[in-house]
Amino acid sequence: ATRPAVVARLTGEQALEVVFVRWEPSTADLHVAAGALPATTLRPEELERLRDAGVRGRLVVQGSILHGRGPGARAIVVLQRQLAAPVELRQPDRADVIYLQSRNGWRTLPTPGVPTVDRVIRLGIAPHDSATTTYAIEHADRTVSEGAGFVWGR
């Protein structure tokens, strides 16, 4: 019999968790406020990585999704405003990554980046509601899971 870990490696399957975080920049020390999910959704090492990158202000966890099975991977998507245009972020390969929206595009933490697979997390603007940031996550079998990641103030 083939072991599940071997099958997951051969097929590229992984359990990908994506955490959506709204960032409200300020001069205050970085802190996590109550949101849709508990502040503990962000791990201490993730907060430290953001602090080391110079991130200051308030973080609010908007939501989290877990798709797939197999070895774990985690992507933290930190946005401070609605997108100007759709974006594709590479999925980490059995690793953890933070994608941080900045004034000049996207930063990947840690730097240099982490190993990735040939699938992406697509972020876009909902066609029916310009205040909603959508996501689409490609799976190893090429199916896609979609939903709303952020709803911005009106």
Order of alpha helices (4+ residues) and beta strands (2+ residues): alpha-beta-beta-alpha-beta-beta-beta-beta-beta-beta-beta-beta
